[in-house]
């Protein structure tokens, strides 16, 4: 076998020498025409699609159509020592020859004749690239002649940098591994940017006989080939001799490593959405993503079989998603890990309560210090109960939200209006689903609507950033566009202040994280959503198949995961913003009389003959005040009826308290829509929404 191989290679070397002599004989002009007429193979072979994090680290790669791992790579992404060793071993005059190396050919022929066996080859890297592009074989005479012709043509068409890049992408490394990047990941579990001398030598040796030298199958052959490379490049001066000797003792890899599969749900989604892009760069932070994937898996292992978990981390200043864990294990079939639970529509439990309170504060019908009588109440046939099956008497709305009492939330929603709550959710980009397309009802307050974890992260991000939502995104395309306000800046601060006082899990650190938990009906979903001055994190736990999990609760299971996730995100929380100057921060006794006690939704806007009524402006009117110019005017508001003193409220903020006049002037904050409410001494109200220009 060896004798036949030596004879074949000797014939090839003689043929190559013959080609050189023929070129001289036919003249440079004839050789030029011959090379110019070469039809080149495609010079852009298909590459594995890759998904990278914000810093360019690999999250996931996909095989090309023929089942090959062939990842894009350039010389700048590879350890310079590997490049130096490759050239020293394979093609010392790579940067000086024009596709074929006459000196190497003549040397190979002379050595073969003198030693009666093949001592060295004569193929240049360019010739090897020509063979790899066309799969033209190694030892066939016709194939070798074709390689020479293509190599000469390649040198005219491409730069040396481009030819080297093709070799780095196409060289075979055993099995279905092609290219040095795929090989480094498969054999060493790392990118080729930093390689040891022994690792670089193995990658130089493998392409010569990729199957015969696979370290997982033929470790002795792999070691011998690697060591030959080390000694030869040391003699050539490409590697210090002491480093080469030390590298001889390094252990070979004994198995192929799996390719990275980080943020797999996100990677699958974006590659489907952008099928034409070979390389996708995301906002994901790989280190954080890996840490939270491990954390989610650890929590569900402790919680029980069948459970899964999902986590989203968003920078609410720009909408960038830094981590998105779709399940506790992508390949865990028992937990249906292939389902992306960040996008699954589930019942949100109590997590919509902060939005309800914010809208009530906006309307001027409630304040965090407003007292509420938590007692049995019926809203038609609907009679909500608190989660603990108890009623708590007179409590402040601050405490009602802190402890997530159900009855106050339903009463506030009855006053605000379920349809208006749904409209605000849509304004934030949340596509809430009602069962069987039913009209919105009061059950929404306690989870009677379908939302996703992404939806809730969007809503809480809006509260965190002063009432303005931002679109979550994973593409590095700059800041996402802002959406219309979900609530006023004052109400958003009030809600955030309350959520920062929610009781913590026993194991959680004592910090100012603003958060809310929720548990859906039937113990099917556990939620915890929290934020600080920069980030918002959402957590879901439950069974992907929707089965009930006795004992499942947001406070007991999701909240600890939330606090640990923040701990892995950063060592210290960012401060929440200070209160706006216009926010009313007083005790209950100093509130306007109508705001001191919530009298119930049926009495808030009760009308009678003497109830206050707006005379001007009409509801929905556009009023030109010359805003933005030097002659801007205040908004004049006139009232009929009602019993003084009056409390005037603009966008949820009291602007005049204890007023006796029925005509007042209100200085607007700027152009746009403004909600104006008035409450008289008997608690009767009127409201107008107008557009100011």
Secondary structure in CASP SS format (residue, H / E / C, confidence):
PFRMAT SS
TARGET T0000
AUTHOR 0000-0000-0000
METHOD secondary structure of the structure
MODEL  1
X C 1.00
X H 1.00
X H 1.00
X H 1.00
X H 1.00
X H 1.00
X H 1.00
X H 1.00
X H 1.00
X H 1.00
X H 1.00
X H 1.00
X H 1.00
X H 1.00
X H 1.00
X H 1.00
X H 1.00
X H 1.00
X H 1.00
X H 1.00
X H 1.00
X H 1.00
X H 1.00
X H 1.00
X H 1.00
X H 1.00
X H 1.00
X H 1.00
X H 1.00
X H 1.00
X H 1.00
X H 1.00
X H 1.00
X H 1.00
X H 1.00
X H 1.00
X C 1.00
X C 1.00
X C 1.00
X C 1.00
X C 1.00
X C 1.00
X C 1.00
X C 1.00
X C 1.00
X C 1.00
X C 1.00
X C 1.00
X E 1.00
X E 1.00
X E 1.00
X E 1.00
X C 1.00
X C 1.00
X C 1.00
X C 1.00
X C 1.00
X E 1.00
X E 1.00
X E 1.00
X E 1.00
X E 1.00
X C 1.00
X C 1.00
X C 1.00
X C 1.00
X C 1.00
X C 1.00
X E 1.00
X E 1.00
X C 1.00
X C 1.00
X C 1.00
X C 1.00
X H 1.00
X H 1.00
X H 1.00
X C 1.00
X C 1.00
X H 1.00
X H 1.00
X H 1.00
X H 1.00
X H 1.00
X H 1.00
X H 1.00
X H 1.00
X H 1.00
X H 1.00
X H 1.00
X C 1.00
X C 1.00
X C 1.00
X C 1.00
X C 1.00
X C 1.00
X C 1.00
X C 1.00
X C 1.00
X C 1.00
X C 1.00
X H 1.00
X H 1.00
X H 1.00
X H 1.00
X H 1.00
X H 1.00
X H 1.00
X H 1.00
X H 1.00
X H 1.00
X H 1.00
X H 1.00
X H 1.00
X H 1.00
X C 1.00
X C 1.00
X C 1.00
X C 1.00
X C 1.00
X C 1.00
X C 1.00
X C 1.00
X C 1.00
X H 1.00
X H 1.00
X H 1.00
X H 1.00
X H 1.00
X H 1.00
X H 1.00
X H 1.00
X H 1.00
X H 1.00
X C 1.00
X C 1.00
X C 1.00
X C 1.00
X C 1.00
X C 1.00
X H 1.00
X H 1.00
X H 1.00
X H 1.00
X H 1.00
X H 1.00
X H 1.00
X H 1.00
X H 1.00
X H 1.00
X H 1.00
X H 1.00
X H 1.00
X H 1.00
X H 1.00
X H 1.00
X H 1.00
X C 1.00
X C 1.00
X H 1.00
X H 1.00
X H 1.00
X H 1.00
X H 1.00
X H 1.00
X H 1.00
X H 1.00
X H 1.00
X H 1.00
X H 1.00
X C 1.00
X E 1.00
X C 1.00
X C 1.00
X C 1.00
X C 1.00
X E 1.00
X E 1.00
X C 1.00
X H 1.00
X H 1.00
X H 1.00
X H 1.00
X H 1.00
X H 1.00
X H 1.00
X H 1.00
X H 1.00
X C 1.00
X C 1.00
X C 1.00
X C 1.00
X C 1.00
X C 1.00
X C 1.00
X C 1.00
X H 1.00
X H 1.00
X H 1.00
X H 1.00
X H 1.00
X H 1.00
X H 1.00
X H 1.00
X H 1.00
X H 1.00
X C 1.00
X C 1.00
X C 1.00
X C 1.00
X C 1.00
X C 1.00
X C 1.00
X C 1.00
X C 1.00
X C 1.00
X C 1.00
X C 1.00
X H 1.00
X H 1.00
X H 1.00
X H 1.00
X H 1.00
X H 1.00
X H 1.00
X H 1.00
X H 1.00
X H 1.00
X H 1.00
X H 1.00
X H 1.00
X H 1.00
X H 1.00
X H 1.00
X H 1.00
X C 1.00
X C 1.00
X C 1.00
X C 1.00
X C 1.00
X H 1.00
X H 1.00
X H 1.00
X H 1.00
X H 1.00
X H 1.00
X H 1.00
X C 1.00
X C 1.00
X C 1.00
X C 1.00
X C 1.00
X C 1.00
X C 1.00
X C 1.00
X C 1.00
X C 1.00
X C 1.00
X C 1.00
X C 1.00
X E 1.00
X C 1.00
X C 1.00
X H 1.00
X H 1.00
X H 1.00
X H 1.00
X H 1.00
X H 1.00
X H 1.00
X H 1.00
X H 1.00
X H 1.00
X C 1.00
X C 1.00
X C 1.00
X C 1.00
X C 1.00
X E 1.00
X E 1.00
X E 1.00
X E 1.00
X C 1.00
X C 1.00
X C 1.00
X H 1.00
X H 1.00
X H 1.00
X H 1.00
X H 1.00
X H 1.00
X H 1.00
X H 1.00
X H 1.00
X H 1.00
X H 1.00
X H 1.00
X H 1.00
X H 1.00
X H 1.00
X H 1.00
X H 1.00
X H 1.00
X C 1.00
X C 1.00
X C 1.00
X C 1.00
X E 1.00
X E 1.00
X E 1.00
X E 1.00
X E 1.00
X E 1.00
X E 1.00
X E 1.00
X C 1.00
X C 1.00
X C 1.00
X C 1.00
X E 1.00
X E 1.00
X E 1.00
X E 1.00
X E 1.00
X E 1.00
X C 1.00
X C 1.00
X C 1.00
X C 1.00
X C 1.00
X C 1.00
X C 1.00
X H 1.00
X H 1.00
X H 1.00
X C 1.00
X C 1.00
X C 1.00
X C 1.00
X C 1.00
X C 1.00
X C 1.00
X C 1.00
X C 1.00
X C 1.00
X E 1.00
X E 1.00
X C 1.00
X C 1.00
X C 1.00
X C 1.00
X C 1.00
X H 1.00
X H 1.00
X H 1.00
X H 1.00
X H 1.00
X H 1.00
X H 1.00
X H 1.00
X H 1.00
X H 1.00
X C 1.00
X C 1.00
X C 1.00
X C 1.00
X C 1.00
X C 1.00
X C 1.00
X C 1.00
X E 1.00
X E 1.00
X E 1.00
X E 1.00
X C 1.00
X C 1.00
X C 1.00
X C 1.00
X E 1.00
X C 1.00
X C 1.00
X E 1.00
X C 1.00
X C 1.00
X C 1.00
X C 1.00
X C 1.00
X C 1.00
X C 1.00
X C 1.00
X C 1.00
X C 1.00
X E 1.00
X E 1.00
X E 1.00
X E 1.00
X H 1.00
X H 1.00
X H 1.00
X H 1.00
X H 1.00
X H 1.00
X C 1.00
X C 1.00
X C 1.00
X H 1.00
X H 1.00
X H 1.00
X H 1.00
X H 1.00
X H 1.00
X H 1.00
X H 1.00
X H 1.00
X H 1.00
X H 1.00
X C 1.00
X H 1.00
X H 1.00
X H 1.00
X H 1.00
X H 1.00
X H 1.00
X H 1.00
X H 1.00
X H 1.00
X H 1.00
X C 1.00
X C 1.00
X C 1.00
X C 1.00
X C 1.00
X E 1.00
X C 1.00
X H 1.00
X H 1.00
X H 1.00
X C 1.00
X C 1.00
X C 1.00
X C 1.00
X H 1.00
X H 1.00
X H 1.00
X H 1.00
X H 1.00
X C 1.00
X C 1.00
X C 1.00
X E 1.00
X E 1.00
X C 1.00
X H 1.00
X H 1.00
X H 1.00
X H 1.00
X H 1.00
X H 1.00
X H 1.00
X H 1.00
X H 1.00
X H 1.00
X H 1.00
X H 1.00
X C 1.00
X C 1.00
X C 1.00
X E 1.00
X E 1.00
X E 1.00
X C 1.00
X C 1.00
X E 1.00
X C 1.00
X E 1.00
X C 1.00
X C 1.00
X C 1.00
X C 1.00
X C 1.00
X C 1.00
X E 1.00
X E 1.00
X E 1.00
X E 1.00
X C 1.00
X C 1.00
X C 1.00
X H 1.00
X H 1.00
X H 1.00
X H 1.00
X H 1.00
X H 1.00
X H 1.00
X H 1.00
X H 1.00
X H 1.00
X H 1.00
X C 1.00
X C 1.00
X C 1.00
X C 1.00
X C 1.00
X C 1.00
X C 1.00
X C 1.00
X C 1.00
X C 1.00
X C 1.00
X C 1.00
X C 1.00
X C 1.00
X E 1.00
X E 1.00
X E 1.00
X E 1.00
X E 1.00
X E 1.00
X C 1.00
X C 1.00
X C 1.00
X C 1.00
X C 1.00
X E 1.00
X E 1.00
X E 1.00
X E 1.00
X E 1.00
X E 1.00
X E 1.00
X C 1.00
X C 1.00
X C 1.00
X E 1.00
X E 1.00
X E 1.00
X E 1.00
X E 1.00
X E 1.00
X E 1.00
X E 1.00
X C 1.00
X C 1.00
X C 1.00
X C 1.00
X C 1.00
X C 1.00
X C 1.00
X C 1.00
X C 1.00
X C 1.00
X C 1.00
X H 1.00
X H 1.00
X H 1.00
X H 1.00
X H 1.00
X H 1.00
X H 1.00
X H 1.00
X H 1.00
X H 1.00
X H 1.00
X H 1.00
X H 1.00
X H 1.00
X H 1.00
X H 1.00
X C 1.00
X C 1.00
X C 1.00
X C 1.00
X C 1.00
X C 1.00
X C 1.00
X C 1.00
X C 1.00
X C 1.00
X C 1.00
X C 1.00
X C 1.00
X C 1.00
X C 1.00
X C 1.00
X C 1.00
X C 1.00
X H 1.00
X H 1.00
X H 1.00
X C 1.00
X C 1.00
X H 1.00
X H 1.00
X H 1.00
X H 1.00
X E 1.00
X C 1.00
X C 1.00
X C 1.00
X H 1.00
X H 1.00
X H 1.00
X H 1.00
X C 1.00
X C 1.00
X C 1.00
X C 1.00
X C 1.00
X C 1.00
X C 1.00
X C 1.00
X E 1.00
X E 1.00
X E 1.00
X E 1.00
X C 1.00
X C 1.00
X C 1.00
X C 1.00
X C 1.00
X E 1.00
X E 1.00
X C 1.00
X C 1.00
X C 1.00
X C 1.00
X C 1.00
X C 1.00
X C 1.00
X C 1.00
X C 1.00
X C 1.00
X C 1.00
X E 1.00
X E 1.00
X E 1.00
X E 1.00
X E 1.00
X E 1.00
X C 1.00
X C 1.00
X C 1.00
X C 1.00
X C 1.00
X E 1.00
X E 1.00
X E 1.00
X E 1.00
X E 1.00
X C 1.00
X C 1.00
X E 1.00
X E 1.00
X E 1.00
X E 1.00
X E 1.00
X E 1.00
X E 1.00
X C 1.00
X C 1.00
X C 1.00
X E 1.00
X E 1.00
X E 1.00
X E 1.00
X C 1.00
X C 1.00
X C 1.00
X C 1.00
X C 1.00
X E 1.00
X E 1.00
X E 1.00
X E 1.00
X E 1.00
X E 1.00
X E 1.00
X E 1.00
X C 1.00
X C 1.00
X C 1.00
X C 1.00
X C 1.00
X E 1.00
X E 1.00
X E 1.00
X E 1.00
X E 1.00
X E 1.00
X E 1.00
X E 1.00
X C 1.00
END
